[in-house]
Amino acid sequence: MATVADTDLDDTLRLNRESAKLEAETRKLLAEANKLSAEQLKLMAERSKLANDARYSPWLFAVQAALAAAALMGAGAGFAKLFLP
């Protein structure tokens, strides 16, 4: 037959097990929150990078077009020098 001391001990053990489960779940949730926070920071950095790319892309396109035109003119001059007297 269970005595009062045994019942108190059983309750204490049960509460300790529940407390340990809750602490483990809390650690798991905190790890998940940290993971999501890191993912958010990563996405914010990517958004910033894409915003910079969008801001500078017209200028980069203009520079690339100028370089392509210069290359074509240089190639044309080379062919003209090669084939024309």
HTML snippet that shows the backbone in 3Dmol.js (N, CA, C, O; Angstrom):
<script src="https://3Dmol.org/build/3Dmol-min.js"></script>
<div id="view" style="width:600px;height:400px;position:relative"></div>
<script>
const pdb = `
ATOM      1  N   MET A   1       0.833  -1.163   0.000  1.00  0.00           N
ATOM      2  CA  MET A   1       0.000   0.000   0.000  1.00  0.00           C
ATOM      3  C   MET A   1       0.884   1.235   0.000  1.00  0.00           C
ATOM      4  O   MET A   1       1.886   1.297   0.713  1.00  0.00           O
ATOM      5  N   ALA A   2       0.499   2.225  -0.814  1.00  0.00           N
ATOM      6  CA  ALA A   2       1.311   3.430  -0.958  1.00  0.00           C
ATOM      7  C   ALA A   2       1.099   4.345   0.234  1.00  0.00           C
ATOM      8  O   ALA A   2      -0.015   4.566   0.707  1.00  0.00           O
ATOM      9  N   THR A   3       2.201   4.851   0.683  1.00  0.00           N
ATOM     10  CA  THR A   3       2.119   5.794   1.800  1.00  0.00           C
ATOM     11  C   THR A   3       2.155   7.208   1.240  1.00  0.00           C
ATOM     12  O   THR A   3       2.353   7.415   0.043  1.00  0.00           O
ATOM     13  N   VAL A   4       1.963   8.161   2.117  1.00  0.00           N
ATOM     14  CA  VAL A   4       1.970   9.558   1.702  1.00  0.00           C
ATOM     15  C   VAL A   4       3.338   9.938   1.146  1.00  0.00           C
ATOM     16  O   VAL A   4       3.414  10.693   0.176  1.00  0.00           O
ATOM     17  N   ALA A   5       4.403   9.440   1.726  1.00  0.00           N
ATOM     18  CA  ALA A   5       5.757   9.753   1.264  1.00  0.00           C
ATOM     19  C   ALA A   5       5.984   9.183  -0.128  1.00  0.00           C
ATOM     20  O   ALA A   5       6.612   9.827  -0.968  1.00  0.00           O
ATOM     21  N   ASP A   6       5.471   7.964  -0.380  1.00  0.00           N
ATOM     22  CA  ASP A   6       5.620   7.350  -1.705  1.00  0.00           C
ATOM     23  C   ASP A   6       4.859   8.148  -2.760  1.00  0.00           C
ATOM     24  O   ASP A   6       5.349   8.346  -3.872  1.00  0.00           O
ATOM     25  N   THR A   7       3.672   8.599  -2.409  1.00  0.00           N
ATOM     26  CA  THR A   7       2.860   9.382  -3.339  1.00  0.00           C
ATOM     27  C   THR A   7       3.542  10.701  -3.656  1.00  0.00           C
ATOM     28  O   THR A   7       3.568  11.125  -4.811  1.00  0.00           O
ATOM     29  N   ASP A   8       4.092  11.351  -2.648  1.00  0.00           N
ATOM     30  CA  ASP A   8       4.818  12.600  -2.864  1.00  0.00           C
ATOM     31  C   ASP A   8       6.041  12.373  -3.748  1.00  0.00           C
ATOM     32  O   ASP A   8       6.346  13.191  -4.615  1.00  0.00           O
ATOM     33  N   LEU A   9       6.739  11.261  -3.525  1.00  0.00           N
ATOM     34  CA  LEU A   9       7.912  10.937  -4.327  1.00  0.00           C
ATOM     35  C   LEU A   9       7.513  10.669  -5.781  1.00  0.00           C
ATOM     36  O   LEU A   9       8.189  11.118  -6.707  1.00  0.00           O
ATOM     37  N   ASP A  10       6.419   9.939  -5.976  1.00  0.00           N
ATOM     38  CA  ASP A  10       5.931   9.669  -7.327  1.00  0.00           C
ATOM     39  C   ASP A  10       5.533  10.968  -8.036  1.00  0.00           C
ATOM     40  O   ASP A  10       5.839  11.163  -9.212  1.00  0.00           O
ATOM     41  N   ASP A  11       4.850  11.846  -7.306  1.00  0.00           N
ATOM     42  CA  ASP A  11       4.466  13.132  -7.887  1.00  0.00           C
ATOM     43  C   ASP A  11       5.699  13.962  -8.255  1.00  0.00           C
ATOM     44  O   ASP A  11       5.745  14.605  -9.304  1.00  0.00           O
ATOM     45  N   THR A  12       6.682  13.932  -7.377  1.00  0.00           N
ATOM     46  CA  THR A  12       7.917  14.684  -7.625  1.00  0.00           C
ATOM     47  C   THR A  12       8.631  14.133  -8.862  1.00  0.00           C
ATOM     48  O   THR A  12       9.093  14.901  -9.706  1.00  0.00           O
ATOM     49  N   LEU A  13       8.722  12.809  -8.969  1.00  0.00           N
ATOM     50  CA  LEU A  13       9.369  12.198 -10.137  1.00  0.00           C
ATOM     51  C   LEU A  13       8.604  12.510 -11.418  1.00  0.00           C
ATOM     52  O   LEU A  13       9.200  12.808 -12.453  1.00  0.00           O
ATOM     53  N   ARG A  14       7.284  12.438 -11.337  1.00  0.00           N
ATOM     54  CA  ARG A  14       6.457  12.744 -12.505  1.00  0.00           C
ATOM     55  C   ARG A  14       6.660  14.199 -12.922  1.00  0.00           C
ATOM     56  O   ARG A  14       6.807  14.490 -14.109  1.00  0.00           O
ATOM     57  N   LEU A  15       6.668  15.108 -11.955  1.00  0.00           N
ATOM     58  CA  LEU A  15       6.874  16.523 -12.256  1.00  0.00           C
ATOM     59  C   LEU A  15       8.272  16.778 -12.828  1.00  0.00           C
ATOM     60  O   LEU A  15       8.445  17.611 -13.717  1.00  0.00           O
ATOM     61  N   ASN A  16       9.261  16.054 -12.310  1.00  0.00           N
ATOM     62  CA  ASN A  16      10.622  16.198 -12.844  1.00  0.00           C
ATOM     63  C   ASN A  16      10.699  15.727 -14.296  1.00  0.00           C
ATOM     64  O   ASN A  16      11.361  16.355 -15.122  1.00  0.00           O
ATOM     65  N   ARG A  17      10.016  14.616 -14.606  1.00  0.00           N
ATOM     66  CA  ARG A  17      10.000  14.126 -15.988  1.00  0.00           C
ATOM     67  C   ARG A  17       9.299  15.118 -16.904  1.00  0.00           C
ATOM     68  O   ARG A  17       9.784  15.399 -18.000  1.00  0.00           O
ATOM     69  N   GLU A  18       8.169  15.646 -16.467  1.00  0.00           N
ATOM     70  CA  GLU A  18       7.452  16.633 -17.270  1.00  0.00           C
ATOM     71  C   GLU A  18       8.285  17.898 -17.462  1.00  0.00           C
ATOM     72  O   GLU A  18       8.286  18.491 -18.541  1.00  0.00           O
ATOM     73  N   SER A  19       8.979  18.300 -16.427  1.00  0.00           N
ATOM     74  CA  SER A  19       9.840  19.477 -16.507  1.00  0.00           C
ATOM     75  C   SER A  19      10.974  19.251 -17.505  1.00  0.00           C
ATOM     76  O   SER A  19      11.300  20.138 -18.293  1.00  0.00           O
ATOM     77  N   ALA A  20      11.570  18.065 -17.469  1.00  0.00           N
ATOM     78  CA  ALA A  20      12.644  17.743 -18.409  1.00  0.00           C
ATOM     79  C   ALA A  20      12.127  17.729 -19.843  1.00  0.00           C
ATOM     80  O   ALA A  20      12.811  18.196 -20.754  1.00  0.00           O
ATOM     81  N   LYS A  21      10.917  17.194 -20.050  1.00  0.00           N
ATOM     82  CA  LYS A  21      10.327  17.191 -21.395  1.00  0.00           C
ATOM     83  C   LYS A  21      10.081  18.611 -21.881  1.00  0.00           C
ATOM     84  O   LYS A  21      10.350  18.943 -23.035  1.00  0.00           O
ATOM     85  N   LEU A  22       9.561  19.451 -20.973  1.00  0.00           N
ATOM     86  CA  LEU A  22       9.295  20.845 -21.351  1.00  0.00           C
ATOM     87  C   LEU A  22      10.585  21.598 -21.650  1.00  0.00           C
ATOM     88  O   LEU A  22      10.627  22.417 -22.568  1.00  0.00           O
ATOM     89  N   GLU A  23      11.629  21.329 -20.887  1.00  0.00           N
ATOM     90  CA  GLU A  23      12.911  21.980 -21.141  1.00  0.00           C
ATOM     91  C   GLU A  23      13.483  21.538 -22.481  1.00  0.00           C
ATOM     92  O   GLU A  23      14.034  22.355 -23.219  1.00  0.00           O
ATOM     93  N   ALA A  24      13.359  20.258 -22.802  1.00  0.00           N
ATOM     94  CA  ALA A  24      13.846  19.760 -24.094  1.00  0.00           C
ATOM     95  C   ALA A  24      13.060  20.392 -25.233  1.00  0.00           C
ATOM     96  O   ALA A  24      13.639  20.774 -26.250  1.00  0.00           O
ATOM     97  N   GLU A  25      11.756  20.503 -25.072  1.00  0.00           N
ATOM     98  CA  GLU A  25      10.932  21.123 -26.107  1.00  0.00           C
ATOM     99  C   GLU A  25      11.271  22.605 -26.260  1.00  0.00           C
ATOM    100  O   GLU A  25      11.280  23.134 -27.372  1.00  0.00           O
ATOM    101  N   THR A  26      11.549  23.269 -25.138  1.00  0.00           N
ATOM    102  CA  THR A  26      11.936  24.676 -25.180  1.00  0.00           C
ATOM    103  C   THR A  26      13.243  24.849 -25.930  1.00  0.00           C
ATOM    104  O   THR A  26      13.365  25.756 -26.752  1.00  0.00           O
ATOM    105  N   ARG A  27      14.237  23.981 -25.659  1.00  0.00           N
ATOM    106  CA  ARG A  27      15.511  24.051 -26.371  1.00  0.00           C
ATOM    107  C   ARG A  27      15.312  23.816 -27.868  1.00  0.00           C
ATOM    108  O   ARG A  27      15.932  24.477 -28.702  1.00  0.00           O
ATOM    109  N   LYS A  28      14.435  22.861 -28.193  1.00  0.00           N
ATOM    110  CA  LYS A  28      14.161  22.564 -29.594  1.00  0.00           C
ATOM    111  C   LYS A  28      13.524  23.767 -30.288  1.00  0.00           C
ATOM    112  O   LYS A  28      13.895  24.107 -31.411  1.00  0.00           O
ATOM    113  N   LEU A  29      12.567  24.409 -29.621  1.00  0.00           N
ATOM    114  CA  LEU A  29      11.904  25.576 -30.199  1.00  0.00           C
ATOM    115  C   LEU A  29      12.852  26.763 -30.331  1.00  0.00           C
ATOM    116  O   LEU A  29      12.774  27.517 -31.300  1.00  0.00           O
ATOM    117  N   LEU A  30      13.742  26.930 -29.363  1.00  0.00           N
ATOM    118  CA  LEU A  30      14.733  28.007 -29.458  1.00  0.00           C
ATOM    119  C   LEU A  30      15.695  27.756 -30.613  1.00  0.00           C
ATOM    120  O   LEU A  30      16.064  28.693 -31.320  1.00  0.00           O
ATOM    121  N   ALA A  31      16.101  26.517 -30.813  1.00  0.00           N
ATOM    122  CA  ALA A  31      16.977  26.186 -31.937  1.00  0.00           C
ATOM    123  C   ALA A  31      16.269  26.470 -33.257  1.00  0.00           C
ATOM    124  O   ALA A  31      16.875  26.999 -34.189  1.00  0.00           O
ATOM    125  N   GLU A  32      15.006  26.126 -33.335  1.00  0.00           N
ATOM    126  CA  GLU A  32      14.226  26.396 -34.545  1.00  0.00           C
ATOM    127  C   GLU A  32      14.098  27.903 -34.786  1.00  0.00           C
ATOM    128  O   GLU A  32      14.192  28.368 -35.922  1.00  0.00           O
ATOM    129  N   ALA A  33      13.882  28.659 -33.704  1.00  0.00           N
ATOM    130  CA  ALA A  33      13.780  30.114 -33.831  1.00  0.00           C
ATOM    131  C   ALA A  33      15.107  30.705 -34.310  1.00  0.00           C
ATOM    132  O   ALA A  33      15.115  31.612 -35.143  1.00  0.00           O
ATOM    133  N   ASN A  34      16.215  30.205 -33.796  1.00  0.00           N
ATOM    134  CA  ASN A  34      17.530  30.682 -34.245  1.00  0.00           C
ATOM    135  C   ASN A  34      17.761  30.335 -35.711  1.00  0.00           C
ATOM    136  O   ASN A  34      18.320  31.131 -36.465  1.00  0.00           O
ATOM    137  N   LYS A  35      17.331  29.153 -36.104  1.00  0.00           N
ATOM    138  CA  LYS A  35      17.475  28.733 -37.503  1.00  0.00           C
ATOM    139  C   LYS A  35      16.662  29.654 -38.412  1.00  0.00           C
ATOM    140  O   LYS A  35      17.148  30.081 -39.460  1.00  0.00           O
ATOM    141  N   LEU A  36      15.439  29.957 -38.017  1.00  0.00           N
ATOM    142  CA  LEU A  36      14.597  30.844 -38.818  1.00  0.00           C
ATOM    143  C   LEU A  36      15.155  32.264 -38.857  1.00  0.00           C
ATOM    144  O   LEU A  36      15.052  32.944 -39.878  1.00  0.00           O
ATOM    145  N   SER A  37      15.734  32.707 -37.768  1.00  0.00           N
ATOM    146  CA  SER A  37      16.338  34.036 -37.726  1.00  0.00           C
ATOM    147  C   SER A  37      17.537  34.104 -38.680  1.00  0.00           C
ATOM    148  O   SER A  37      17.713  35.094 -39.390  1.00  0.00           O
ATOM    149  N   ALA A  38      18.342  33.066 -38.692  1.00  0.00           N
ATOM    150  CA  ALA A  38      19.481  33.022 -39.613  1.00  0.00           C
ATOM    151  C   ALA A  38      19.006  33.005 -41.063  1.00  0.00           C
ATOM    152  O   ALA A  38      19.600  33.657 -41.922  1.00  0.00           O
ATOM    153  N   GLU A  39      17.950  32.269 -41.330  1.00  0.00           N
ATOM    154  CA  GLU A  39      17.386  32.221 -42.681  1.00  0.00           C
ATOM    155  C   GLU A  39      16.863  33.597 -43.090  1.00  0.00           C
ATOM    156  O   GLU A  39      17.023  34.013 -44.237  1.00  0.00           O
ATOM    157  N   GLN A  40      16.237  34.299 -42.145  1.00  0.00           N
ATOM    158  CA  GLN A  40      15.726  35.640 -42.434  1.00  0.00           C
ATOM    159  C   GLN A  40      16.879  36.594 -42.762  1.00  0.00           C
ATOM    160  O   GLN A  40      16.778  37.390 -43.696  1.00  0.00           O
ATOM    161  N   LEU A  41      17.964  36.518 -42.005  1.00  0.00           N
ATOM    162  CA  LEU A  41      19.113  37.378 -42.281  1.00  0.00           C
ATOM    163  C   LEU A  41      19.713  37.063 -43.650  1.00  0.00           C
ATOM    164  O   LEU A  41      20.125  37.968 -44.376  1.00  0.00           O
ATOM    165  N   LYS A  42      19.758  35.803 -43.992  1.00  0.00           N
ATOM    166  CA  LYS A  42      20.277  35.390 -45.296  1.00  0.00           C
ATOM    167  C   LYS A  42      19.406  35.948 -46.424  1.00  0.00           C
ATOM    168  O   LYS A  42      19.918  36.444 -47.427  1.00  0.00           O
ATOM    169  N   LEU A  43      18.102  35.863 -46.250  1.00  0.00           N
ATOM    170  CA  LEU A  43      17.195  36.384 -47.268  1.00  0.00           C
ATOM    171  C   LEU A  43      17.265  37.905 -47.375  1.00  0.00           C
ATOM    172  O   LEU A  43      17.145  38.457 -48.469  1.00  0.00           O
ATOM    173  N   MET A  44      17.457  38.573 -46.259  1.00  0.00           N
ATOM    174  CA  MET A  44      17.591  40.030 -46.283  1.00  0.00           C
ATOM    175  C   MET A  44      18.867  40.437 -47.027  1.00  0.00           C
ATOM    176  O   MET A  44      18.865  41.414 -47.776  1.00  0.00           O
ATOM    177  N   ALA A  45      19.946  39.694 -46.822  1.00  0.00           N
ATOM    178  CA  ALA A  45      21.191  39.985 -47.534  1.00  0.00           C
ATOM    179  C   ALA A  45      21.009  39.757 -49.030  1.00  0.00           C
ATOM    180  O   ALA A  45      21.494  40.542 -49.845  1.00  0.00           O
ATOM    181  N   GLU A  46      20.318  38.696 -49.387  1.00  0.00           N
ATOM    182  CA  GLU A  46      20.068  38.426 -50.807  1.00  0.00           C
ATOM    183  C   GLU A  46      19.194  39.521 -51.427  1.00  0.00           C
ATOM    184  O   GLU A  46      19.430  39.943 -52.559  1.00  0.00           O
ATOM    185  N   ARG A  47      18.192  39.973 -50.684  1.00  0.00           N
ATOM    186  CA  ARG A  47      17.335  41.052 -51.190  1.00  0.00           C
ATOM    187  C   ARG A  47      18.147  42.317 -51.431  1.00  0.00           C
ATOM    188  O   ARG A  47      17.952  43.002 -52.435  1.00  0.00           O
ATOM    189  N   SER A  48      19.058  42.627 -50.512  1.00  0.00           N
ATOM    190  CA  SER A  48      19.910  43.798 -50.664  1.00  0.00           C
ATOM    191  C   SER A  48      20.801  43.656 -51.897  1.00  0.00           C
ATOM    192  O   SER A  48      20.987  44.612 -52.651  1.00  0.00           O
ATOM    193  N   LYS A  49      21.340  42.473 -52.092  1.00  0.00           N
ATOM    194  CA  LYS A  49      22.194  42.225 -53.252  1.00  0.00           C
ATOM    195  C   LYS A  49      21.399  42.391 -54.551  1.00  0.00           C
ATOM    196  O   LYS A  49      21.884  43.001 -55.504  1.00  0.00           O
ATOM    197  N   LEU A  50      20.193  41.855 -54.586  1.00  0.00           N
ATOM    198  CA  LEU A  50      19.357  41.983 -55.778  1.00  0.00           C
ATOM    199  C   LEU A  50      18.951  43.433 -56.030  1.00  0.00           C
ATOM    200  O   LEU A  50      18.852  43.859 -57.181  1.00  0.00           O
ATOM    201  N   ALA A  51      18.719  44.185 -54.969  1.00  0.00           N
ATOM    202  CA  ALA A  51      18.382  45.602 -55.126  1.00  0.00           C
ATOM    203  C   ALA A  51      19.560  46.362 -55.728  1.00  0.00           C
ATOM    204  O   ALA A  51      19.372  47.222 -56.588  1.00  0.00           O
ATOM    205  N   ASN A  52      20.775  46.046 -55.277  1.00  0.00           N
ATOM    206  CA  ASN A  52      21.960  46.680 -55.850  1.00  0.00           C
ATOM    207  C   ASN A  52      22.125  46.294 -57.314  1.00  0.00           C
ATOM    208  O   ASN A  52      22.455  47.140 -58.146  1.00  0.00           O
ATOM    209  N   ASP A  53      21.898  45.028 -57.631  1.00  0.00           N
ATOM    210  CA  ASP A  53      21.993  44.589 -59.021  1.00  0.00           C
ATOM    211  C   ASP A  53      20.986  45.327 -59.891  1.00  0.00           C
ATOM    212  O   ASP A  53      21.312  45.742 -61.004  1.00  0.00           O
ATOM    213  N   ALA A  54      19.768  45.493 -59.394  1.00  0.00           N
ATOM    214  CA  ALA A  54      18.741  46.195 -60.163  1.00  0.00           C
ATOM    215  C   ALA A  54      19.095  47.674 -60.333  1.00  0.00           C
ATOM    216  O   ALA A  54      18.789  48.271 -61.365  1.00  0.00           O
ATOM    217  N   ARG A  55      19.736  48.260 -59.331  1.00  0.00           N
ATOM    218  CA  ARG A  55      20.103  49.670 -59.395  1.00  0.00           C
ATOM    219  C   ARG A  55      21.216  49.910 -60.412  1.00  0.00           C
ATOM    220  O   ARG A  55      21.199  50.909 -61.131  1.00  0.00           O
ATOM    221  N   TYR A  56      22.186  48.989 -60.472  1.00  0.00           N
ATOM    222  CA  TYR A  56      23.348  49.207 -61.326  1.00  0.00           C
ATOM    223  C   TYR A  56      23.253  48.531 -62.682  1.00  0.00           C
ATOM    224  O   TYR A  56      24.116  48.753 -63.530  1.00  0.00           O
ATOM    225  N   SER A  57      22.241  47.718 -62.915  1.00  0.00           N
ATOM    226  CA  SER A  57      22.179  46.976 -64.173  1.00  0.00           C
ATOM    227  C   SER A  57      22.077  47.859 -65.415  1.00  0.00           C
ATOM    228  O   SER A  57      22.687  47.509 -66.425  1.00  0.00           O
ATOM    229  N   PRO A  58      21.346  48.989 -65.413  1.00  0.00           N
ATOM    230  CA  PRO A  58      21.352  49.821 -66.630  1.00  0.00           C
ATOM    231  C   PRO A  58      22.744  50.365 -66.963  1.00  0.00           C
ATOM    232  O   PRO A  58      23.130  50.434 -68.130  1.00  0.00           O
ATOM    233  N   TRP A  59      23.482  50.746 -65.939  1.00  0.00           N
ATOM    234  CA  TRP A  59      24.834  51.255 -66.165  1.00  0.00           C
ATOM    235  C   TRP A  59      25.747  50.144 -66.665  1.00  0.00           C
ATOM    236  O   TRP A  59      26.562  50.361 -67.561  1.00  0.00           O
ATOM    237  N   LEU A  60      25.614  48.975 -66.097  1.00  0.00           N
ATOM    238  CA  LEU A  60      26.439  47.850 -66.538  1.00  0.00           C
ATOM    239  C   LEU A  60      26.117  47.480 -67.977  1.00  0.00           C
ATOM    240  O   LEU A  60      27.010  47.135 -68.750  1.00  0.00           O
ATOM    241  N   PHE A  61      24.839  47.551 -68.336  1.00  0.00           N
ATOM    242  CA  PHE A  61      24.446  47.257 -69.710  1.00  0.00           C
ATOM    243  C   PHE A  61      25.066  48.273 -70.664  1.00  0.00           C
ATOM    244  O   PHE A  61      25.546  47.903 -71.736  1.00  0.00           O
ATOM    245  N   ALA A  62      25.059  49.540 -70.286  1.00  0.00           N
ATOM    246  CA  ALA A  62      25.644  50.581 -71.135  1.00  0.00           C
ATOM    247  C   ALA A  62      27.148  50.363 -71.308  1.00  0.00           C
ATOM    248  O   ALA A  62      27.672  50.513 -72.412  1.00  0.00           O
ATOM    249  N   VAL A  63      27.829  50.015 -70.245  1.00  0.00           N
ATOM    250  CA  VAL A  63      29.274  49.757 -70.321  1.00  0.00           C
ATOM    251  C   VAL A  63      29.549  48.546 -71.203  1.00  0.00           C
ATOM    252  O   VAL A  63      30.463  48.575 -72.027  1.00  0.00           O
ATOM    253  N   GLN A  64      28.770  47.487 -71.037  1.00  0.00           N
ATOM    254  CA  GLN A  64      28.958  46.291 -71.858  1.00  0.00           C
ATOM    255  C   GLN A  64      28.678  46.585 -73.326  1.00  0.00           C
ATOM    256  O   GLN A  64      29.373  46.071 -74.201  1.00  0.00           O
ATOM    257  N   ALA A  65      27.672  47.403 -73.606  1.00  0.00           N
ATOM    258  CA  ALA A  65      27.372  47.775 -74.993  1.00  0.00           C
ATOM    259  C   ALA A  65      28.522  48.584 -75.587  1.00  0.00           C
ATOM    260  O   ALA A  65      28.893  48.372 -76.742  1.00  0.00           O
ATOM    261  N   ALA A  66      29.087  49.503 -74.818  1.00  0.00           N
ATOM    262  CA  ALA A  66      30.214  50.303 -75.304  1.00  0.00           C
ATOM    263  C   ALA A  66      31.427  49.418 -75.580  1.00  0.00           C
ATOM    264  O   ALA A  66      32.116  49.605 -76.582  1.00  0.00           O
ATOM    265  N   LEU A  67      31.687  48.462 -74.701  1.00  0.00           N
ATOM    266  CA  LEU A  67      32.805  47.546 -74.915  1.00  0.00           C
ATOM    267  C   LEU A  67      32.586  46.672 -76.144  1.00  0.00           C
ATOM    268  O   LEU A  67      33.521  46.420 -76.904  1.00  0.00           O
ATOM    269  N   ALA A  68      31.364  46.215 -76.338  1.00  0.00           N
ATOM    270  CA  ALA A  68      31.052  45.408 -77.511  1.00  0.00           C
ATOM    271  C   ALA A  68      31.221  46.227 -78.790  1.00  0.00           C
ATOM    272  O   ALA A  68      31.751  45.725 -79.781  1.00  0.00           O
ATOM    273  N   ALA A  69      30.778  47.471 -78.773  1.00  0.00           N
ATOM    274  CA  ALA A  69      30.931  48.338 -79.937  1.00  0.00           C
ATOM    275  C   ALA A  69      32.403  48.584 -80.236  1.00  0.00           C
ATOM    276  O   ALA A  69      32.819  48.563 -81.394  1.00  0.00           O
ATOM    277  N   ALA A  70      33.187  48.816 -79.195  1.00  0.00           N
ATOM    278  CA  ALA A  70      34.629  49.024 -79.386  1.00  0.00           C
ATOM    279  C   ALA A  70      35.286  47.771 -79.957  1.00  0.00           C
ATOM    280  O   ALA A  70      36.160  47.862 -80.819  1.00  0.00           O
ATOM    281  N   ALA A  71      34.867  46.611 -79.479  1.00  0.00           N
ATOM    282  CA  ALA A  71      35.428  45.361 -80.000  1.00  0.00           C
ATOM    283  C   ALA A  71      35.064  45.172 -81.463  1.00  0.00           C
ATOM    284  O   ALA A  71      35.905  44.759 -82.261  1.00  0.00           O
ATOM    285  N   LEU A  72      33.835  45.466 -81.822  1.00  0.00           N
ATOM    286  CA  LEU A  72      33.427  45.339 -83.225  1.00  0.00           C
ATOM    287  C   LEU A  72      34.177  46.335 -84.117  1.00  0.00           C
ATOM    288  O   LEU A  72      34.580  45.996 -85.229  1.00  0.00           O
ATOM    289  N   MET A  73      34.359  47.551 -83.627  1.00  0.00           N
ATOM    290  CA  MET A  73      35.097  48.548 -84.403  1.00  0.00           C
ATOM    291  C   MET A  73      36.552  48.126 -84.559  1.00  0.00           C
ATOM    292  O   MET A  73      37.134  48.289 -85.631  1.00  0.00           O
ATOM    293  N   GLY A  74      37.132  47.593 -83.510  1.00  0.00           N
ATOM    294  CA  GLY A  74      38.514  47.116 -83.585  1.00  0.00           C
ATOM    295  C   GLY A  74      38.647  45.941 -84.541  1.00  0.00           C
ATOM    296  O   GLY A  74      39.612  45.859 -85.301  1.00  0.00           O
ATOM    297  N   ALA A  75      37.681  45.033 -84.504  1.00  0.00           N
ATOM    298  CA  ALA A  75      37.707  43.899 -85.423  1.00  0.00           C
ATOM    299  C   ALA A  75      37.538  44.383 -86.857  1.00  0.00           C
ATOM    300  O   ALA A  75      38.211  43.896 -87.766  1.00  0.00           O
ATOM    301  N   GLY A  76      36.638  45.343 -87.058  1.00  0.00           N
ATOM    302  CA  GLY A  76      36.452  45.907 -88.403  1.00  0.00           C
ATOM    303  C   GLY A  76      37.712  46.581 -88.900  1.00  0.00           C
ATOM    304  O   GLY A  76      38.080  46.421 -90.064  1.00  0.00           O
ATOM    305  N   ALA A  77      38.378  47.330 -88.045  1.00  0.00           N
ATOM    306  CA  ALA A  77      39.626  47.988 -88.429  1.00  0.00           C
ATOM    307  C   ALA A  77      40.700  46.956 -88.752  1.00  0.00           C
ATOM    308  O   ALA A  77      41.487  47.142 -89.680  1.00  0.00           O
ATOM    309  N   GLY A  78      40.731  45.882 -87.994  1.00  0.00           N
ATOM    310  CA  GLY A  78      41.710  44.817 -88.265  1.00  0.00           C
ATOM    311  C   GLY A  78      41.480  44.167 -89.607  1.00  0.00           C
ATOM    312  O   GLY A  78      42.428  43.941 -90.359  1.00  0.00           O
ATOM    313  N   PHE A  79      40.217  43.858 -89.924  1.00  0.00           N
ATOM    314  CA  PHE A  79      39.905  43.258 -91.213  1.00  0.00           C
ATOM    315  C   PHE A  79      40.214  44.239 -92.356  1.00  0.00           C
ATOM    316  O   PHE A  79      40.730  43.848 -93.403  1.00  0.00           O
ATOM    317  N   ALA A  80      39.887  45.519 -92.132  1.00  0.00           N
ATOM    318  CA  ALA A  80      40.162  46.515 -93.170  1.00  0.00           C
ATOM    319  C   ALA A  80      41.661  46.616 -93.423  1.00  0.00           C
ATOM    320  O   ALA A  80      42.084  46.706 -94.575  1.00  0.00           O
ATOM    321  N   LYS A  81      42.468  46.604 -92.370  1.00  0.00           N
ATOM    322  CA  LYS A  81      43.930  46.706 -92.526  1.00  0.00           C
ATOM    323  C   LYS A  81      44.465  45.452 -93.193  1.00  0.00           C
ATOM    324  O   LYS A  81      45.427  45.507 -93.958  1.00  0.00           O
ATOM    325  N   LEU A  82      43.832  44.317 -92.897  1.00  0.00           N
ATOM    326  CA  LEU A  82      44.306  43.067 -93.449  1.00  0.00           C
ATOM    327  C   LEU A  82      43.973  42.949 -94.936  1.00  0.00           C
ATOM    328  O   LEU A  82      44.819  42.515 -95.719  1.00  0.00           O
ATOM    329  N   PHE A  83      42.787  43.317 -95.331  1.00  0.00           N
ATOM    330  CA  PHE A  83      42.346  43.086 -96.691  1.00  0.00           C
ATOM    331  C   PHE A  83      42.438  44.292 -97.622  1.00  0.00           C
ATOM    332  O   PHE A  83      42.451  44.128 -98.842  1.00  0.00           O
ATOM    333  N   LEU A  84      42.499  45.467 -97.080  1.00  0.00           N
ATOM    334  CA  LEU A  84      42.593  46.666 -97.929  1.00  0.00           C
ATOM    335  C   LEU A  84      44.044  47.126 -98.006  1.00  0.00           C
ATOM    336  O   LEU A  84      44.790  47.004 -97.034  1.00  0.00           O
ATOM    337  N   PRO A  85      44.441  47.651 -99.153  1.00  0.00           N
ATOM    338  CA  PRO A  85      45.856  48.064 -99.287  1.00  0.00           C
ATOM    339  C   PRO A  85      46.224  49.265 -98.479  1.00  0.00           C
ATOM    340  O   PRO A  85      47.375  49.702 -98.511  1.00  0.00           O
TER     341      PRO A  85
END
`;
const viewer = $3Dmol.createViewer("view");
viewer.addModel(pdb, "pdb");
viewer.setStyle({}, {cartoon: {color: "spectrum"}});
viewer.zoomTo();
viewer.render();
</script>
